[in-house]
Amino acid sequence: MNEPLAERVRPKTLEDYISQNHLVGEQGSLTHQIKKGIIPSLILWGPPGTGKTTLANIIAHESKRPFYTLSAINSGVKDIREVIDKAKQSGGLFTSKNPILFIDEIHRFSKSQQDSLLGAVEKGWVTLIGATTENPSFEVIPALLSRCQVYVLNAFGKEDLEALLARAMQQDTFLKSKKIKLKETEALLRLSGGDGRKLLNIFELVVNSEQSDTITITDKSVLSKVQSNTVLYDKTGEQHYDIISAFIKSIRGSDPNGAVYWLARMIEGGEDIKFIARRMLISASEDIGLANPTALVIANNTFQAVTTIGYPEARIILSQCAIYLATSAKSNASYMAINTAQQAVKQTGNLSVPLPLRNAPTKLMKDLGYGKDYKYAHEYENNFVDEEFLPEELKGTSFYKPGKNPRENAIDDFLKKRWKGKYDL
């Protein structure tokens, strides 16, 4: 029984596939395409253990296509070309059975490696399915990304994880030979962090550590067995998310000591340098925003610098940025403004653009009143005109509420003077 439990119970059909109903449920965006065998090249983006590899295998099985697989960790351009040559011999542009080329961790491919895929994808020699835990917008070259559809997989919820456990106990020959009682599952679910593979690995570890064939699983028994087997820093597991959470919360809480400590934990654990820098970019806007707009500039420059320099020197740049963000004034006003505005859009739908604000490039549009009565701000005193820029149904609504800090206090005064009572919050 050398094969891990997660591999032994890997689903083979869509019917056995758990979770991701938005993709492969009855009304899923991929379901109809899979059933019809009309598969575009695509990128599966989601956290570890959410079924990306499994889904790729199922797509190949359901569409009855040849299936080739590469891992970005140990494959080079030569390997890619060899697989493409094989694929060209087994399918092609004028067949409905183009081979599927699955590349796991495609974000680890260099630009040249990704470039080597372009011709095969463009000419239809292969249907590419890439799997990634990183944002494809940053990690997949634009030319390749434009030729693929991106589908997002979500971390497993409680019901999904419980269903995984139940199915494993029903299907796996070894587990069926045991009398297993799941008295408590909270520890199992929490330690999994929404990662189905990790859940099954932990479950198997706990079961294998018991000498008896009658096993009762409790939170206490799980924690006692797992704690001695955890590593200092798991880049794909729960600590990955816990420590980056502690890092960002330290920045948000204006504690440079906490920020540098958690940064050091990630650096010592070999965390992806771009992952750390990217999260600081987000924090610079979400947690600091207009209280100090320069924070976003510094965070963006940090991302570019560490990407160019790499470890070990990049640790100094990361530290400088983390300390700057932690000691900066804070405001989440921009974050709250877009949340409120998006909620309004969801509630009110596609409201009409007021006629004065519409573009009028043709005579017909002008005759219909597009752009009529628009007041060009620069023609008025102080480059300002009191005009409504929201749909009639939302007239007078304030989405942006300035934060309480020196810079946004000035913005607040500016808005109150310009818009009279509109921003008297």
TIDO-468842 format. One record per residue (C-alpha): residue number from 1; residue in one letter; x, y, z. Coordinates in steps of 0.5 Angstrom, whole numbers, plus 500, padded with zeros to 3 digits. Last residue first. Example, Ala and Ser with C-alpha at 12.3 -4.5 7.8 and 13.67 -1.06 7.14 Angstrom:
BEGIN
@n=2 | res=s | east=527 | north=498 | up=514
@n=1 | res=a | east=525 | north=491 | up=516
This chain:
BEGIN
@n=425 | res=l | east=458 | north=625 | up=513
@n=424 | res=d | east=458 | north=632 | up=510
@n=423 | res=y | east=460 | north=630 | up=503
@n=422 | res=k | east=454 | north=632 | up=499
@n=421 | res=g | east=453 | north=638 | up=503
@n=420 | res=k | east=457 | north=643 | up=499
@n=419 | res=w | east=460 | north=639 | up=493
@n=418 | res=r | east=467 | north=643 | up=492
@n=417 | res=k | east=468 | north=645 | up=499
@n=416 | res=k | east=466 | north=639 | up=502
@n=415 | res=l | east=470 | north=635 | up=497
@n=414 | res=f | east=476 | north=639 | up=499
@n=413 | res=d | east=475 | north=639 | up=506
@n=412 | res=d | east=475 | north=631 | up=506
@n=411 | res=i | east=481 | north=631 | up=502
@n=410 | res=a | east=485 | north=635 | up=507
@n=409 | res=n | east=482 | north=630 | up=512
@n=408 | res=e | east=485 | north=624 | up=508
@n=407 | res=r | east=492 | north=627 | up=508
@n=406 | res=p | east=492 | north=628 | up=515
@n=405 | res=n | east=488 | north=621 | up=517
@n=404 | res=k | east=481 | north=620 | up=519
@n=403 | res=g | east=479 | north=616 | up=513
@n=402 | res=p | east=475 | north=619 | up=507
@n=401 | res=k | east=468 | north=616 | up=505
@n=400 | res=y | east=468 | north=614 | up=498
@n=399 | res=f | east=461 | north=611 | up=496
@n=398 | res=s | east=457 | north=617 | up=497
@n=397 | res=t | east=450 | north=617 | up=494
@n=396 | res=g | east=447 | north=624 | up=491
@n=395 | res=k | east=444 | north=621 | up=485
@n=394 | res=l | east=443 | north=613 | up=485
@n=393 | res=e | east=437 | north=612 | up=481
@n=392 | res=e | east=439 | north=618 | up=477
@n=391 | res=p | east=445 | north=615 | up=475
@n=390 | res=l | east=452 | north=618 | up=478
@n=389 | res=f | east=456 | north=624 | up=475
@n=388 | res=e | east=451 | north=629 | up=477
@n=387 | res=e | east=454 | north=636 | up=476
@n=386 | res=d | east=457 | north=642 | up=480
@n=385 | res=v | east=462 | north=644 | up=476
@n=384 | res=f | east=470 | north=645 | up=477
@n=383 | res=n | east=476 | north=647 | up=474
@n=382 | res=n | east=477 | north=652 | up=479
@n=381 | res=e | east=472 | north=657 | up=475
@n=380 | res=y | east=469 | north=653 | up=469
@n=379 | res=e | east=471 | north=651 | up=462
@n=378 | res=h | east=476 | north=646 | up=465
@n=377 | res=a | east=470 | north=642 | up=468
@n=376 | res=y | east=467 | north=641 | up=461
@n=375 | res=k | east=459 | north=641 | up=462
@n=374 | res=y | east=455 | north=636 | up=458
@n=373 | res=d | east=449 | north=639 | up=456
@n=372 | res=k | east=448 | north=634 | up=450
@n=371 | res=g | east=453 | north=628 | up=451
@n=370 | res=y | east=448 | north=623 | up=447
@n=369 | res=g | east=442 | north=627 | up=445
@n=368 | res=l | east=439 | north=622 | up=440
@n=367 | res=d | east=441 | north=627 | up=435
@n=366 | res=k | east=448 | north=627 | up=438
@n=365 | res=m | east=448 | north=619 | up=437
@n=364 | res=l | east=446 | north=619 | up=430
@n=363 | res=k | east=451 | north=624 | up=428
@n=362 | res=t | east=457 | north=619 | up=431
@n=361 | res=p | east=462 | north=619 | up=436
@n=360 | res=a | east=457 | north=621 | up=442
@n=359 | res=n | east=460 | north=618 | up=448
@n=358 | res=r | east=455 | north=619 | up=454
@n=357 | res=l | east=456 | north=623 | up=460
@n=356 | res=p | east=450 | north=628 | up=458
@n=355 | res=l | east=445 | north=622 | up=457
@n=354 | res=p | east=446 | north=619 | up=464
@n=353 | res=v | east=449 | north=612 | up=463
@n=352 | res=s | east=443 | north=607 | up=464
@n=351 | res=l | east=443 | north=603 | up=470
@n=350 | res=n | east=445 | north=596 | up=469
@n=349 | res=g | east=443 | north=592 | up=476
@n=348 | res=t | east=441 | north=596 | up=482
@n=347 | res=q | east=443 | north=591 | up=488
@n=346 | res=k | east=449 | north=588 | up=484
@n=345 | res=v | east=451 | north=595 | up=482
@n=344 | res=a | east=450 | north=598 | up=489
@n=343 | res=q | east=454 | north=592 | up=492
@n=342 | res=q | east=460 | north=594 | up=487
@n=341 | res=a | east=460 | north=601 | up=490
@n=340 | res=t | east=460 | north=599 | up=497
@n=339 | res=n | east=466 | north=594 | up=496
@n=338 | res=i | east=469 | north=600 | up=492
@n=337 | res=a | east=469 | north=605 | up=497
@n=336 | res=m | east=471 | north=600 | up=503
@n=335 | res=y | east=477 | north=598 | up=500
@n=334 | res=s | east=479 | north=606 | up=498
@n=333 | res=a | east=477 | north=608 | up=505
@n=332 | res=n | east=482 | north=602 | up=508
@n=331 | res=s | east=486 | north=608 | up=511
@n=330 | res=k | east=493 | north=607 | up=515
@n=329 | res=a | east=499 | north=612 | up=516
@n=328 | res=s | east=505 | north=608 | up=515
@n=327 | res=t | east=510 | north=605 | up=520
@n=326 | res=a | east=507 | north=598 | up=518
@n=325 | res=l | east=508 | north=600 | up=510
@n=324 | res=y | east=515 | north=602 | up=511
@n=323 | res=i | east=517 | north=596 | up=515
@n=322 | res=a | east=515 | north=591 | up=510
@n=321 | res=c | east=518 | north=595 | up=505
@n=320 | res=q | east=525 | north=595 | up=508
@n=319 | res=s | east=524 | north=588 | up=510
@n=318 | res=l | east=523 | north=586 | up=503
@n=317 | res=i | east=528 | north=590 | up=500
@n=316 | res=i | east=533 | north=587 | up=505
@n=315 | res=r | east=530 | north=580 | up=504
@n=314 | res=a | east=532 | north=581 | up=496
@n=313 | res=e | east=539 | north=580 | up=497
@n=312 | res=p | east=539 | north=573 | up=499
@n=311 | res=y | east=535 | north=571 | up=494
@n=310 | res=g | east=532 | north=575 | up=488
@n=309 | res=i | east=535 | north=581 | up=484
@n=308 | res=t | east=530 | north=582 | up=479
@n=307 | res=t | east=523 | north=580 | up=482
@n=306 | res=v | east=526 | north=583 | up=488
@n=305 | res=a | east=526 | north=590 | up=485
@n=304 | res=q | east=520 | north=589 | up=481
@n=303 | res=f | east=516 | north=587 | up=487
@n=302 | res=t | east=519 | north=593 | up=491
@n=301 | res=n | east=518 | north=598 | up=486
@n=300 | res=n | east=510 | north=596 | up=487
@n=299 | res=a | east=511 | north=596 | up=494
@n=298 | res=i | east=514 | north=603 | up=494
@n=297 | res=v | east=509 | north=606 | up=489
@n=296 | res=l | east=503 | north=603 | up=493
@n=295 | res=a | east=506 | north=606 | up=499
@n=294 | res=t | east=507 | north=613 | up=496
@n=293 | res=p | east=499 | north=614 | up=496
@n=292 | res=n | east=499 | north=615 | up=504
@n=291 | res=a | east=493 | north=616 | up=507
@n=290 | res=l | east=490 | north=615 | up=500
@n=289 | res=g | east=491 | north=607 | up=501
@n=288 | res=i | east=494 | north=604 | up=507
@n=287 | res=d | east=490 | north=598 | up=508
@n=286 | res=e | east=487 | north=596 | up=502
@n=285 | res=s | east=492 | north=599 | up=497
@n=284 | res=a | east=499 | north=598 | up=500
@n=283 | res=s | east=496 | north=591 | up=503
@n=282 | res=i | east=495 | north=589 | up=496
@n=281 | res=l | east=502 | north=591 | up=494
@n=280 | res=m | east=505 | north=587 | up=500
@n=279 | res=r | east=501 | north=581 | up=498
@n=278 | res=r | east=505 | north=581 | up=491
@n=277 | res=a | east=512 | north=582 | up=495
@n=276 | res=i | east=511 | north=576 | up=499
@n=275 | res=f | east=508 | north=572 | up=493
@n=274 | res=k | east=514 | north=574 | up=489
@n=273 | res=i | east=519 | north=572 | up=493
@n=272 | res=d | east=516 | north=565 | up=494
@n=271 | res=e | east=517 | north=562 | up=501
@n=270 | res=g | east=523 | north=559 | up=502
@n=269 | res=g | east=522 | north=557 | up=510
@n=268 | res=e | east=527 | north=562 | up=512
@n=267 | res=i | east=524 | north=567 | up=508
@n=266 | res=m | east=517 | north=566 | up=510
@n=265 | res=r | east=519 | north=566 | up=518
@n=264 | res=a | east=523 | north=572 | up=517
@n=263 | res=l | east=517 | north=576 | up=514
@n=262 | res=w | east=513 | north=574 | up=520
@n=261 | res=y | east=519 | north=577 | up=524
@n=260 | res=v | east=519 | north=583 | up=520
@n=259 | res=a | east=512 | north=584 | up=520
@n=258 | res=g | east=511 | north=583 | up=528
@n=257 | res=n | east=517 | north=588 | up=529
@n=256 | res=p | east=514 | north=593 | up=524
@n=255 | res=d | east=507 | north=593 | up=528
@n=254 | res=s | east=502 | north=598 | up=525
@n=253 | res=g | east=496 | north=594 | up=526
@n=252 | res=r | east=495 | north=593 | up=518
@n=251 | res=i | east=503 | north=591 | up=517
@n=250 | res=s | east=502 | north=586 | up=523
@n=249 | res=k | east=495 | north=583 | up=520
@n=248 | res=i | east=499 | north=582 | up=513
@n=247 | res=f | east=505 | north=578 | up=516
@n=246 | res=a | east=500 | north=574 | up=521
@n=245 | res=s | east=496 | north=572 | up=515
@n=244 | res=i | east=502 | north=571 | up=511
@n=243 | res=i | east=504 | north=566 | up=517
@n=242 | res=d | east=497 | north=563 | up=517
@n=241 | res=y | east=496 | north=562 | up=509
@n=240 | res=h | east=503 | north=558 | up=508
@n=239 | res=q | east=502 | north=555 | up=515
@n=238 | res=e | east=496 | north=551 | up=513
@n=237 | res=g | east=499 | north=548 | up=507
@n=236 | res=t | east=503 | north=549 | up=500
@n=235 | res=k | east=509 | north=553 | up=503
@n=234 | res=d | east=509 | north=548 | up=509
@n=233 | res=y | east=514 | north=552 | up=514
@n=232 | res=l | east=517 | north=548 | up=520
@n=231 | res=v | east=514 | north=542 | up=519
@n=230 | res=t | east=509 | north=538 | up=522
@n=229 | res=n | east=509 | north=530 | up=524
@n=228 | res=s | east=510 | north=531 | up=531
@n=227 | res=q | east=503 | north=536 | up=531
@n=226 | res=v | east=500 | north=531 | up=527
@n=225 | res=k | east=499 | north=525 | up=532
@n=224 | res=s | east=497 | north=529 | up=538
@n=223 | res=l | east=492 | north=534 | up=534
@n=222 | res=v | east=488 | north=528 | up=531
@n=221 | res=s | east=487 | north=524 | up=537
@n=220 | res=k | east=485 | north=530 | up=541
@n=219 | res=d | east=480 | north=532 | up=535
@n=218 | res=t | east=477 | north=525 | up=536
@n=217 | res=i | east=478 | north=519 | up=531
@n=216 | res=t | east=475 | north=513 | up=534
@n=215 | res=i | east=479 | north=507 | up=531
@n=214 | res=t | east=478 | north=499 | up=531
@n=213 | res=d | east=483 | north=496 | up=527
@n=212 | res=s | east=488 | north=497 | up=533
@n=211 | res=q | east=495 | north=499 | up=532
@n=210 | res=e | east=493 | north=506 | up=531
@n=209 | res=s | east=499 | north=511 | up=527
@n=208 | res=n | east=496 | north=508 | up=520
@n=207 | res=v | east=489 | north=511 | up=522
@n=206 | res=v | east=492 | north=518 | up=524
@n=205 | res=l | east=497 | north=518 | up=518
@n=204 | res=e | east=491 | north=517 | up=513
@n=203 | res=f | east=487 | north=522 | up=516
@n=202 | res=i | east=493 | north=527 | up=515
@n=201 | res=n | east=494 | north=525 | up=508
@n=200 | res=l | east=486 | north=525 | up=506
@n=199 | res=l | east=486 | north=532 | up=509
@n=198 | res=k | east=492 | north=535 | up=505
@n=197 | res=r | east=489 | north=532 | up=499
@n=196 | res=g | east=483 | north=536 | up=500
@n=195 | res=d | east=486 | north=542 | up=501
@n=194 | res=g | east=481 | north=547 | up=505
@n=193 | res=g | east=486 | north=549 | up=510
@n=192 | res=s | east=487 | north=541 | up=512
@n=191 | res=l | east=489 | north=542 | up=519
@n=190 | res=r | east=482 | north=546 | up=520
@n=189 | res=l | east=478 | north=540 | up=517
@n=188 | res=l | east=482 | north=534 | up=521
@n=187 | res=a | east=481 | north=538 | up=527
@n=186 | res=e | east=474 | north=539 | up=527
@n=185 | res=t | east=472 | north=532 | up=525
@n=184 | res=e | east=470 | north=529 | up=531
@n=183 | res=k | east=467 | north=522 | up=533
@n=182 | res=l | east=469 | north=519 | up=526
@n=181 | res=k | east=469 | north=512 | up=527
@n=180 | res=i | east=473 | north=507 | up=523
@n=179 | res=k | east=472 | north=500 | up=524
@n=178 | res=k | east=478 | north=498 | up=519
@n=177 | res=s | east=478 | north=493 | up=513
@n=176 | res=k | east=474 | north=499 | up=509
@n=175 | res=l | east=480 | north=504 | up=510
@n=174 | res=f | east=485 | north=499 | up=506
@n=173 | res=t | east=480 | north=497 | up=501
@n=172 | res=d | east=479 | north=505 | up=499
@n=171 | res=q | east=472 | north=506 | up=497
@n=170 | res=q | east=467 | north=507 | up=503
@n=169 | res=m | east=472 | north=510 | up=508
@n=168 | res=a | east=475 | north=515 | up=502
@n=167 | res=r | east=468 | north=517 | up=500
@n=166 | res=a | east=466 | north=519 | up=507
@n=165 | res=l | east=473 | north=523 | up=508
@n=164 | res=l | east=472 | north=527 | up=501
@n=163 | res=a | east=464 | north=528 | up=503
@n=162 | res=e | east=467 | north=531 | up=510
@n=161 | res=l | east=471 | north=536 | up=506
@n=160 | res=d | east=466 | north=538 | up=501
@n=159 | res=e | east=461 | north=540 | up=507
@n=158 | res=k | east=466 | north=544 | up=510
@n=157 | res=g | east=468 | north=548 | up=504
@n=156 | res=f | east=474 | north=546 | up=499
@n=155 | res=a | east=478 | north=551 | up=497
@n=154 | res=n | east=476 | north=554 | up=490
@n=153 | res=l | east=477 | north=553 | up=483
@n=152 | res=v | east=478 | north=559 | up=478
@n=151 | res=y | east=477 | north=557 | up=471
@n=150 | res=v | east=482 | north=561 | up=466
@n=149 | res=q | east=480 | north=560 | up=458
@n=148 | res=c | east=487 | north=560 | up=454
@n=147 | res=r | east=490 | north=563 | up=448
@n=146 | res=s | east=490 | north=570 | up=451
@n=145 | res=l | east=494 | north=567 | up=457
@n=144 | res=l | east=499 | north=564 | up=452
@n=143 | res=a | east=501 | north=571 | up=449
@n=142 | res=p | east=500 | north=574 | up=456
@n=141 | res=i | east=506 | north=570 | up=459
@n=140 | res=v | east=503 | north=566 | up=465
@n=139 | res=e | east=505 | north=568 | up=472
@n=138 | res=f | east=502 | north=575 | up=473
@n=137 | res=s | east=495 | north=574 | up=470
@n=136 | res=p | east=496 | north=567 | up=472
@n=135 | res=n | east=495 | north=568 | up=479
@n=134 | res=e | east=499 | north=563 | up=483
@n=133 | res=t | east=496 | north=556 | up=485
@n=132 | res=t | east=497 | north=554 | up=478
@n=131 | res=a | east=494 | north=548 | up=473
@n=130 | res=g | east=495 | north=548 | up=465
@n=129 | res=i | east=491 | north=545 | up=460
@n=128 | res=l | east=493 | north=545 | up=453
@n=127 | res=t | east=489 | north=543 | up=448
@n=126 | res=v | east=495 | north=540 | up=443
@n=125 | res=w | east=496 | north=540 | up=435
@n=124 | res=g | east=491 | north=546 | up=435
@n=123 | res=k | east=495 | north=551 | up=431
@n=122 | res=e | east=495 | north=556 | up=436
@n=121 | res=v | east=496 | north=551 | up=442
@n=120 | res=a | east=502 | north=548 | up=438
@n=119 | res=g | east=505 | north=554 | up=436
@n=118 | res=l | east=505 | north=558 | up=443
@n=117 | res=l | east=508 | north=552 | up=447
@n=116 | res=s | east=515 | north=554 | up=446
@n=115 | res=d | east=514 | north=561 | up=449
@n=114 | res=q | east=512 | north=558 | up=456
@n=113 | res=q | east=519 | north=555 | up=456
@n=112 | res=s | east=522 | north=561 | up=454
@n=111 | res=k | east=518 | north=565 | up=459
@n=110 | res=s | east=520 | north=560 | up=465
@n=109 | res=f | east=515 | north=555 | up=467
@n=108 | res=r | east=514 | north=555 | up=474
@n=107 | res=h | east=507 | north=558 | up=473
@n=106 | res=i | east=505 | north=552 | up=470
@n=105 | res=e | east=505 | north=548 | up=476
@n=104 | res=d | east=502 | north=542 | up=473
@n=103 | res=i | east=502 | north=542 | up=465
@n=102 | res=f | east=497 | north=538 | up=462
@n=101 | res=l | east=497 | north=537 | up=454
@n=100 | res=i | east=491 | north=534 | up=451
@n=99 | res=p | east=491 | north=531 | up=445
@n=98 | res=n | east=486 | north=534 | up=439
@n=97 | res=k | east=481 | north=529 | up=438
@n=96 | res=s | east=476 | north=533 | up=434
@n=95 | res=t | east=481 | north=532 | up=428
@n=94 | res=f | east=483 | north=537 | up=423
@n=93 | res=l | east=488 | north=541 | up=427
@n=92 | res=g | east=492 | north=535 | up=430
@n=91 | res=g | east=492 | north=528 | up=433
@n=90 | res=s | east=496 | north=522 | up=435
@n=89 | res=q | east=502 | north=524 | up=431
@n=88 | res=k | east=502 | north=532 | up=433
@n=87 | res=a | east=502 | north=529 | up=440
@n=86 | res=k | east=508 | north=526 | up=440
@n=85 | res=d | east=512 | north=532 | up=437
@n=84 | res=i | east=508 | north=536 | up=442
@n=83 | res=v | east=511 | north=531 | up=448
@n=82 | res=e | east=518 | north=532 | up=445
@n=81 | res=r | east=518 | north=539 | up=444
@n=80 | res=i | east=516 | north=540 | up=451
@n=79 | res=d | east=521 | north=535 | up=454
@n=78 | res=k | east=526 | north=539 | up=450
@n=77 | res=v | east=524 | north=546 | up=453
@n=76 | res=g | east=525 | north=543 | up=460
@n=75 | res=s | east=521 | north=539 | up=465
@n=74 | res=n | east=523 | north=538 | up=472
@n=73 | res=i | east=518 | north=543 | up=476
@n=72 | res=a | east=514 | north=544 | up=470
@n=71 | res=s | east=511 | north=538 | up=471
@n=70 | res=l | east=509 | north=535 | up=464
@n=69 | res=t | east=503 | north=531 | up=462
@n=68 | res=y | east=500 | north=528 | up=456
@n=67 | res=f | east=493 | north=525 | up=455
@n=66 | res=p | east=490 | north=522 | up=448
@n=65 | res=r | east=483 | north=524 | up=448
@n=64 | res=k | east=476 | north=521 | up=450
@n=63 | res=s | east=473 | north=527 | up=452
@n=62 | res=e | east=470 | north=524 | up=458
@n=61 | res=h | east=477 | north=521 | up=460
@n=60 | res=a | east=481 | north=527 | up=458
@n=59 | res=i | east=477 | north=532 | up=462
@n=58 | res=i | east=477 | north=527 | up=468
@n=57 | res=n | east=485 | north=527 | up=468
@n=56 | res=a | east=484 | north=535 | up=468
@n=55 | res=l | east=479 | north=535 | up=473
@n=54 | res=t | east=484 | north=531 | up=478
@n=53 | res=t | east=490 | north=535 | up=476
@n=52 | res=k | east=486 | north=541 | up=479
@n=51 | res=g | east=482 | north=538 | up=484
@n=50 | res=t | east=482 | north=543 | up=490
@n=49 | res=g | east=489 | north=540 | up=493
@n=48 | res=p | east=493 | north=546 | up=493
@n=47 | res=p | east=489 | north=553 | up=492
@n=46 | res=g | east=486 | north=555 | up=485
@n=45 | res=w | east=487 | north=556 | up=478
@n=44 | res=l | east=486 | north=552 | up=472
@n=43 | res=i | east=488 | north=555 | up=466
@n=42 | res=l | east=485 | north=553 | up=459
@n=41 | res=s | east=486 | north=551 | up=452
@n=40 | res=p | east=479 | north=550 | up=449
@n=39 | res=i | east=475 | north=543 | up=450
@n=38 | res=i | east=469 | north=541 | up=446
@n=37 | res=g | east=468 | north=534 | up=448
@n=36 | res=k | east=460 | north=535 | up=448
@n=35 | res=k | east=460 | north=533 | up=455
@n=34 | res=i | east=466 | north=537 | up=457
@n=33 | res=q | east=464 | north=543 | up=454
@n=32 | res=h | east=457 | north=542 | up=457
@n=31 | res=t | east=460 | north=541 | up=464
@n=30 | res=l | east=465 | north=547 | up=464
@n=29 | res=s | east=461 | north=553 | up=466
@n=28 | res=g | east=457 | north=549 | up=471
@n=27 | res=q | east=450 | north=548 | up=470
@n=26 | res=e | east=449 | north=541 | up=473
@n=25 | res=g | east=456 | north=542 | up=477
@n=24 | res=v | east=462 | north=542 | up=473
@n=23 | res=l | east=465 | north=549 | up=474
@n=22 | res=h | east=460 | north=553 | up=479
@n=21 | res=n | east=460 | north=546 | up=482
@n=20 | res=q | east=467 | north=546 | up=484
@n=19 | res=s | east=466 | north=541 | up=489
@n=18 | res=i | east=467 | north=533 | up=489
@n=17 | res=y | east=468 | north=529 | up=483
@n=16 | res=d | east=465 | north=522 | up=483
@n=15 | res=e | east=460 | north=524 | up=478
@n=14 | res=l | east=465 | north=527 | up=473
@n=13 | res=t | east=469 | north=521 | up=473
@n=12 | res=k | east=475 | north=518 | up=475
@n=11 | res=p | east=476 | north=521 | up=482
@n=10 | res=r | east=482 | north=520 | up=486
@n=9 | res=v | east=481 | north=515 | up=491
@n=8 | res=r | east=488 | north=511 | up=491
@n=7 | res=e | east=492 | north=518 | up=490
@n=6 | res=a | east=489 | north=521 | up=496
@n=5 | res=l | east=490 | north=515 | up=500
@n=4 | res=p | east=498 | north=515 | up=498
@n=3 | res=e | east=500 | north=509 | up=494
@n=2 | res=n | east=505 | north=505 | up=498
@n=1 | res=m | east=500 | north=500 | up=500
